[in-house]
């Protein structure tokens, strides 16, 4: 590819990113119906001592510090089947500025530095995680803010679903499908959610993600049974307009940690 073509491609990519962030800024700072920016982190770690150190850091140091800079509630979730020690951390940012400045505001927090010294300054042979993978999402128009859908009881569980699309046009239609009437079906089925988010950045694109909360496994089954039997869902899923909007679904069952605020 010639230099001029390369420059053109780069400009188009930059323009698309700028457009997405402009939309996010307007939506996240739009007044009463402002849509939050949602940050979903995956902390990759190993079972045993590393996970214990990570739990202590998140519960005793990070969450209180995030709360002090206005990020609350913070959700922390592990895999229900115990197959991995990895943890998902969900953070809500009220504005784009909140997201951009969060790290610098944490480092300016003397209490965070003091309480977290043992974790923030860990030696190379004793880290608290192996890496962090992050996705940034814009909350849906019909679900503009993160919610706490179920009472904090021991049996509650959460379902994280990631919908990939094979192209941007199909991803746009799937988003339209949710905002049009699909979210209303979730409500009628009695399925509360933590968030619905349109991915702006991350390793899986184009993609939208959402998390549902249930009191227990029985409530999860009852909710999905009611959803599947809703006549509006039958009509919606058979609408040819929305054919092939999803190419792959990742479905994860998660349990909150003891210190999770969701």
N, C-alpha and C positions, 0 to 999 in steps of 0.2 A: 504493500500500500504506500502511495506517495505521501510526502510530508504534508501537503495541503489537505489530503484526505484524512490523515491522522489528526491534524489540527481540527478539522471539521467534526470528526467523531468525538474528540475530547470536549469541544465546545457544546455539542449536543448533550453529552453526559453531564457536564457541569450545569447546563441549563435545566435539565430534568431534576437534578438534585436541588438546585436553587428553588425551582417551582414547588417541589415537595416541602421544603423547609418553610417557604413563604406561606403555603397553605396551612402547615402546622402552626406557624406563628399566629396567623389570623384566627384559626380555630381554637388554639389554646389560650388566646387572650381576648376572646370574644364576649366577655361580660358574663351575665347570669348563666347562659347556657354554654360556658367555656368548656372545651374538650381537653382533658388532661393528656399529657404526654406520658406514656407508660414505658418504663424500662424494666425489661425482664432479663435478669442475669442468671446464668448457669455457672455455679461454682463447681469446678471439677476437682474432686479430692478422693483420697483413699480412705478405706475403712480403718478404724482404730484410732491411733493417736492424732493423726492429721485431722480427721473429722471431729474429734473431741476439741481440738484447738480452734477449729473453724466455728463450731457451735458456740464456744465460749466468747470468741471475738464478736460474732454477729449478735448474740444475745446480750452480752454485757457492755459492749463498746459501740458497735456500729449502729444498732437500732436506736439507742438513746441519742446518739449524735445526729442521725438522720432526722429524728423527731425534733431535735432542737433547731434544725434549719428548715423546719416546716414540712417535712415529708412523713406523713402519717395517714393511715396505718401502713406498716411494712409487713408483707407476707413472706414467710420462709417455709418452703415445702420440700420434703424428701420423697423418694420413691416408695410407694406403699408396699411393694413386694420385697423391698430390701435388696434388690439386685445390684444396686450401686450406692455409694455414699454421697453422690453428688447432691447438691441443693439448688433449688430455684429460689431466687429472691426477687420479689416484685416491688417496684418503687413507683410512686406517682409524682409527676412534676406538674405544678400548676401553670407554668409558663416555659417557653423555650429558654429564657434566661436562667431559670431555676436549674434546668438540666445542664446548661453549659457551665454554670458557676458552682455546681454542687461540690465537686472535688476540691476546689480552692477554698470554699467556705468550710469544708471539713478540716482542711489543714490549718485553717486560721483559728480553729476551736481548740483552745488550750486543754480543756477537759478531755477531748478526744485524743489528743496527743499523749497526755499523761496516762489515761486509762488504757490506751491501746499500745503503749510503748513495747510491751513484751511480744505483741503480735505484729506490729508494724515494722519492727526491726529484727525480725527472725533471721537466723542464719540460713545459708543456702541449703543446709542438710536437714532443716526442720521447718519447712514452709507450712502455711495453714491451708493452702490449696495449690493445685498444679497449674491452673489457668482460670480465667473468667471469660465466658462468652456472653455477649450482650446483644439484645434486640431492642430497637426503639420503635414504639408504636404510637399512633394517634388514635385516641378513643373514638368509637363510633358516634355518629350524630345522635342516635337513639339510646346510647349508653355512654354519656359524656364523662362520667366519673367512676372511679373504682368504688366498689361496694363491698360490704361485709355481709354475705348472703345468709349465713347460718350462725346460730348460737354456738359459742365456744364450748363444745362438749367432746369427750374423748373419742367418740366413734365417727366424728365428722370426716368427710373426705372431699377431695377436690379433683376435678377432671380437666386436664389441660389438653386442648385440641388445636392442632396446627393444620390449616388448609392451604396446600400449595396449588397454584394454577400454572398451566403451561405457557401462558402469555399474559401480558398486561390487560388486554381487552377482556379476557375471561375473568381475571381477578377483579376488574372493575364491576362486572356484572354480578359476581358473587357478593361483593360488598353491597351493591344495590339490592340484592335479594334479601340480605340480612336487615338492612335499614328499612326496606319496604314493608315487609310483614312477618319475616321469620322471627324476629325478636319478640313480637307479640305472641307468637305461638309458644315460645319458651316461658313467657309469663303465665299464659293460660295453663300450661302444664305444671306450674308450680316450681319451675326450676330457676332458682336465683343464681345470679352470676357475680363473679368478682370483676371481670372486665370483658369487653370485646374490643379488639384493637387491630387497626390496619398497619401492617409493618412498613415503616419508612426506611429502616436499615437493619441489616442482619445477615446471617449466613444463608438463609433460605428465602429467596425472593423470586417472583412475587408471592406474597403470603399474607394471610390474616390469621389471627390467633384469638382464642377465647378460653376462659376458665369458669367452670360452673362449681357451685358448692352444694353439698348435700349433708343432711344430718347423719346419714349412715347409708349402707349399701342398699337397704330396702327402699329408702327414699330415692336413691339414684335410679333403681330399676323402675319404680312406679312413675317417676318423672319422664323417663324415656319412653315407657309404654304409652303414656298419655300423649306425649309429643307425636309419636309415630301414628297414632290413631286420629289425630286432629285432621278434619277434612280439609282445612286450609293448607296443611302440610302436603297432603296427597295431591292437591291441585298445584301447589307451588313446585314440588319436585318433578312433576310431569310436564311443566311448562317448557316447551321447546326452546324458548328464549334463553333458559338457563342451563341448557345442555352442555356438558363438559366444562363446567366452571371450576371443578376441582379435579386435579390430577393425582393428588396423594394426600392422605390424612394421617397425621401422627396423633395417636391417642394415648395419653398418660394418666394413670391414677396416682394421685399424690396424697400424702398425709402431712398436715402441718406439724412443725416442730413445737415443742412446749412453749417456746418464747415467741412464736409467730403472733402478730397482732391481728391476723385474719383467720 
